[in-house]
């Protein structure tokens, strides 16, 4: 909220040096931004849900995120057009500042804390002990080969974010070169794709996990494979219809995020869930540093001959991620339920005996 408020104030000043806006981004950067918000939300959902409802509640969060993407894409040009002044940005930034402020007030007053936090006056905020504890929770030996499973899931999640950030950097350039799309056509496709992902997140968890009773790792591997198919379709597309059909084919790929977090939470103790999620978020937050330049470089090298060739790289990465999760599924089949924590096994046995 402070960052958007600062941007709104700075946008009122004429002929301002653009790099000044980077200083206004410090509040968001120092607080962790959206990465910290998603991390804490996942931890809260893990605290207040049981093993049977956790994946669906996380899928609701994913659906809300994609819904907000659609609303933002639709409302942004409307707000630009309704502001008849030459500078519509202050109103947009101030409106953007009010939304997280209302969310923060609602969270503070109406959402109860899920865990009891004991405040110690002399405790150091930043300590190497916390860092050691975080890495110990993720890398220490666990029964049932749970450690390599957790690391493979984290790696697959990182590859998913790597692909998403890389494709976002070049997608508009690609469709403009391939199909001569302009911003309205691209916005329509972007909204359609996010709607498919939002619908697929909730319906996928409900169908595959609740109704069919499929293993989470098997579902994740399958949806990564569908993403690979979508990327191949985008690479060979000769019309925009291929992109829309690919969005339908890969609509369930959004279930990978809640199912991956659910699966990791089952393999660690309750007090270690936040640490594992934190390492996952840290690794994911660094992926744009490498993905955006890499995708841009590949696009620059290939767009003259084949504008969609860059998506073949996404197809290869999706195949690698699917293979990683397939290995997790095979390992789980060998160790049965030994990789899960005792609390989850007790709940699972109670559910099967009722």
HUBEL-V350224 format. One record per pair of residues at least 4 apart in sequence whose ideal C-beta (glycine too) atoms are under 8 Angstrom apart, sorted by the first residue. I is the first residue (numbers start at 1). GAP is how many residues later the second one is. D is the distance in whole Angstrom. If there is no record, write none. Layout:
i;gap;d
I;GAP;D
I;GAP;D
//
This chain:
i;gap;d
1;4;6
1;96;5
1;97;8
1;99;4
1;100;4
1;103;7
2;4;6
2;25;4
2;26;8
2;95;8
3;4;6
3;21;6
3;22;6
3;23;8
3;24;5
3;25;4
3;94;8
4;4;6
4;89;5
4;90;7
4;92;4
4;93;4
4;96;7
5;4;7
5;88;7
5;89;7
5;92;4
6;4;6
6;17;8
6;18;4
6;21;7
7;4;6
7;14;6
7;17;5
7;82;8
7;86;4
8;4;7
8;81;8
8;82;5
8;83;8
8;84;8
8;85;3
8;86;4
8;88;8
8;89;6
9;4;8
9;81;8
10;6;6
10;10;6
10;11;6
10;14;6
11;76;7
11;78;4
11;79;5
11;82;6
12;75;8
12;78;5
16;4;6
16;5;8
19;4;8
20;4;7
21;4;7
25;4;6
26;4;6
27;4;6
28;5;5
29;4;7
31;5;6
32;4;3
32;5;8
32;7;8
33;4;7
34;4;6
35;4;6
35;246;5
35;249;7
35;250;5
36;4;6
36;245;8
37;4;6
38;4;6
38;243;7
39;4;6
39;235;8
39;238;6
39;239;6
39;242;4
40;4;6
41;4;6
41;20;6
42;4;6
42;16;7
42;19;8
42;219;5
42;235;5
43;4;6
43;71;8
43;230;6
43;231;5
43;234;6
44;4;6
44;67;8
44;70;5
45;4;6
45;9;7
45;12;5
45;13;6
45;16;7
46;8;6
46;215;8
46;219;5
46;224;8
46;227;5
46;228;8
46;231;8
47;67;4
47;68;6
47;223;8
47;226;8
48;66;5
49;4;5
49;5;4
49;8;5
50;4;7
50;297;6
51;211;8
51;215;6
51;293;5
51;296;5
51;297;7
52;295;7
52;299;7
53;4;6
54;4;6
54;208;5
54;211;7
55;4;6
55;150;5
55;154;6
55;161;7
55;203;5
55;204;6
55;207;4
56;4;7
56;146;7
56;149;5
56;150;7
56;153;8
56;154;7
56;202;8
57;4;7
58;4;7
58;199;7
58;200;3
58;203;6
58;204;6
59;4;6
59;142;5
59;143;5
59;145;7
59;146;4
59;147;8
59;195;8
59;196;6
59;199;5
60;4;6
60;141;8
60;142;6
61;4;7
61;197;7
62;4;7
62;135;8
62;136;7
62;139;4
62;192;5
62;193;8
62;195;6
62;196;6
63;4;6
63;135;4
63;136;8
63;138;5
63;139;5
63;191;8
64;4;6
65;4;7
66;4;7
66;128;4
66;129;7
66;131;5
66;132;4
66;135;7
66;188;7
67;4;6
67;127;8
67;131;5
68;4;6
69;4;6
69;121;8
69;125;5
70;4;6
70;121;5
70;124;5
70;125;6
70;128;7
71;4;6
72;4;6
73;114;6
73;117;6
73;118;5
73;121;8
74;4;7
74;113;8
74;117;7
75;4;6
76;4;7
76;16;7
77;4;6
77;110;8
78;4;6
79;4;6
79;9;7
79;12;7
79;13;5
79;16;7
80;8;5
80;12;8
83;5;3
83;8;6
83;9;8
88;4;6
89;4;6
90;4;6
91;4;6
92;4;6
93;4;6
94;4;7
95;4;7
96;4;8
97;4;6
98;4;6
99;4;7
100;4;6
101;4;7
102;4;6
103;4;6
104;4;6
105;4;6
106;4;5
106;5;7
107;4;5
113;4;7
126;4;8
127;4;8
128;4;6
129;4;6
130;4;6
131;4;7
132;4;6
133;4;6
133;142;7
134;4;7
134;141;5
134;144;6
134;145;6
135;4;6
135;144;7
136;4;5
137;131;7
137;135;4
137;138;4
137;139;6
137;142;8
138;12;7
138;13;7
138;16;8
138;137;7
138;138;6
138;141;5
139;8;7
139;12;8
140;7;7
141;6;6
142;4;4
142;5;5
142;8;8
142;125;7
142;126;8
142;197;7
143;195;6
143;196;7
144;191;4
144;193;8
144;194;3
144;195;3
144;196;7
145;4;6
145;186;5
145;190;6
145;194;6
146;4;6
146;121;4
146;122;8
146;193;4
146;194;8
147;4;6
148;4;6
148;183;7
149;4;6
149;114;8
149;118;6
149;179;5
149;182;6
149;183;7
149;190;6
150;4;6
150;114;6
150;117;6
150;118;7
150;126;6
151;4;6
152;4;6
152;172;5
152;173;7
152;175;6
152;176;5
153;4;6
153;107;5
153;110;6
153;111;6
153;171;8
153;172;7
153;175;6
154;4;6
154;110;8
154;122;8
154;125;7
154;126;5
154;129;6
155;4;7
155;166;8
155;169;6
156;4;7
156;64;7
156;68;7
156;100;8
156;104;7
156;165;4
156;168;5
156;169;5
157;4;7
157;99;8
157;100;7
157;103;5
157;123;6
157;127;7
158;4;6
158;122;8
158;125;5
158;126;6
158;129;6
159;4;6
159;158;5
159;159;8
159;161;6
159;162;4
159;165;8
160;4;6
160;64;8
160;96;6
160;97;7
160;161;6
161;4;6
161;123;4
161;126;5
161;130;8
162;4;6
162;125;4
162;128;7
162;129;5
162;155;7
163;4;6
163;64;8
163;128;7
163;151;5
163;154;5
163;155;7
164;4;6
165;4;7
165;122;6
165;123;4
165;126;4
165;127;6
166;4;7
166;125;4
166;126;6
166;128;6
166;129;4
166;147;8
166;148;7
167;4;5
167;128;7
167;144;7
167;147;6
169;122;7
169;123;4
169;126;5
169;127;6
170;4;6
170;125;5
170;126;6
170;129;5
170;140;6
171;4;6
171;15;8
172;4;6
172;9;8
172;11;8
172;14;5
173;4;6
173;126;7
173;130;7
174;4;6
174;125;7
174;129;7
174;133;5
174;134;6
174;136;7
174;137;8
175;4;5
175;6;4
175;10;8
175;11;6
175;14;7
175;65;7
175;68;7
176;4;7
176;5;5
176;6;7
176;10;8
177;126;6
177;130;4
178;59;7
178;129;5
178;130;6
179;6;8
179;60;7
179;61;5
181;4;4
181;5;5
181;8;8
181;59;7
182;4;7
183;4;6
184;4;6
185;4;7
185;55;7
186;4;6
187;4;6
188;4;6
189;4;6
189;51;7
189;54;6
189;55;7
189;58;8
190;4;6
191;4;6
192;4;6
192;52;6
192;55;6
193;4;6
193;54;4
194;4;6
195;4;6
196;4;6
196;51;5
196;52;6
196;54;8
196;55;4
197;4;6
197;54;6
197;56;7
197;57;4
198;4;7
198;56;7
199;4;6
199;52;6
200;4;5
200;51;4
200;52;4
200;53;7
200;54;5
200;55;7
201;4;7
201;53;4
201;54;6
201;56;8
201;57;7
202;4;6
203;4;6
203;49;8
204;4;6
204;15;7
204;19;7
204;47;8
204;48;4
204;50;7
204;51;4
205;4;5
205;5;7
205;50;5
205;53;6
205;54;7
206;4;5
206;5;7
207;4;5
207;5;6
208;4;5
208;6;5
208;11;5
208;44;8
208;47;7
209;4;7
209;5;6
209;7;7
209;10;7
209;50;7
214;4;5
214;5;5
215;4;7
215;114;6
215;117;7
216;4;6
216;43;5
216;46;6
216;47;5
217;4;6
217;46;6
217;108;6
217;109;8
217;111;5
217;112;4
217;115;6
218;4;6
218;111;5
219;4;6
219;36;6
219;40;6
220;4;6
220;35;8
220;36;5
220;39;5
220;40;6
220;43;8
220;105;5
221;4;7
221;101;5
221;104;4
221;105;5
221;108;6
222;4;7
222;30;8
222;100;8
223;4;7
223;27;7
223;29;5
223;30;5
223;32;6
223;33;5
224;4;7
224;29;7
224;32;6
224;94;5
224;95;8
224;97;5
224;98;4
224;101;6
225;4;7
225;93;7
225;94;8
225;97;5
226;4;7
226;23;6
226;24;5
226;26;6
226;27;6
227;4;6
227;23;5
227;26;5
227;87;8
227;91;4
228;4;7
228;87;5
228;90;4
228;91;5
228;94;7
229;4;6
229;17;7
229;20;6
229;21;7
230;4;6
230;16;4
230;17;7
230;19;5
230;20;4
230;23;8
231;4;6
231;15;8
231;80;5
231;81;7
231;83;4
231;84;4
231;87;6
232;4;7
232;79;7
232;80;7
232;83;5
233;4;6
233;9;5
233;10;8
233;12;7
233;13;4
233;16;7
234;8;7
234;9;6
234;12;6
234;74;6
234;77;4
234;80;8
235;71;8
235;73;4
235;74;6
235;75;8
235;76;4
235;77;5
235;80;7
236;6;7
236;72;7
237;4;8
237;5;3
237;6;6
237;9;8
237;71;6
238;4;7
240;4;7
241;4;6
242;4;6
243;4;7
244;4;7
245;4;6
246;4;6
247;4;7
255;4;5
256;4;6
257;4;7
258;4;6
259;4;6
260;4;6
261;4;6
261;16;7
261;19;8
262;4;7
263;4;7
263;65;8
264;4;7
264;9;8
264;12;5
264;13;7
264;16;7
265;8;5
265;11;8
265;12;8
266;74;5
266;75;7
266;78;5
267;72;6
267;73;6
267;74;7
268;4;4
268;5;6
268;7;8
268;8;5
268;73;7
269;4;8
269;72;6
270;73;7
272;4;6
273;4;6
274;4;6
275;4;7
276;4;7
277;4;6
278;4;6
279;4;6
280;4;6
281;4;6
282;4;7
283;4;7
286;4;8
287;4;5
288;4;5
289;4;8
290;4;6
291;4;6
292;4;6
293;4;6
294;4;6
295;4;6
295;15;6
295;18;7
296;4;6
297;4;6
298;4;6
298;11;8
298;12;5
298;15;6
299;4;5
299;8;8
299;11;5
302;4;6
302;5;7
302;7;4
302;8;6
303;4;5
303;6;8
303;7;8
305;4;7
308;4;8
310;4;7
311;4;6
312;4;7
313;4;6
314;4;6
315;4;6
316;4;7
317;4;6
318;4;6
319;4;6
320;4;7
321;4;7
322;4;6
323;4;7
324;4;7
325;4;6
326;4;6
327;4;6
328;4;6
329;4;7
330;4;7
331;4;6
331;8;8
332;4;8
332;7;6
335;4;5
337;8;6
337;11;7
340;4;5
340;5;6
340;8;8
341;4;7
342;4;6
343;4;7
344;4;6
345;4;6
346;4;6
347;4;6
348;4;6
349;4;6
350;4;6
//
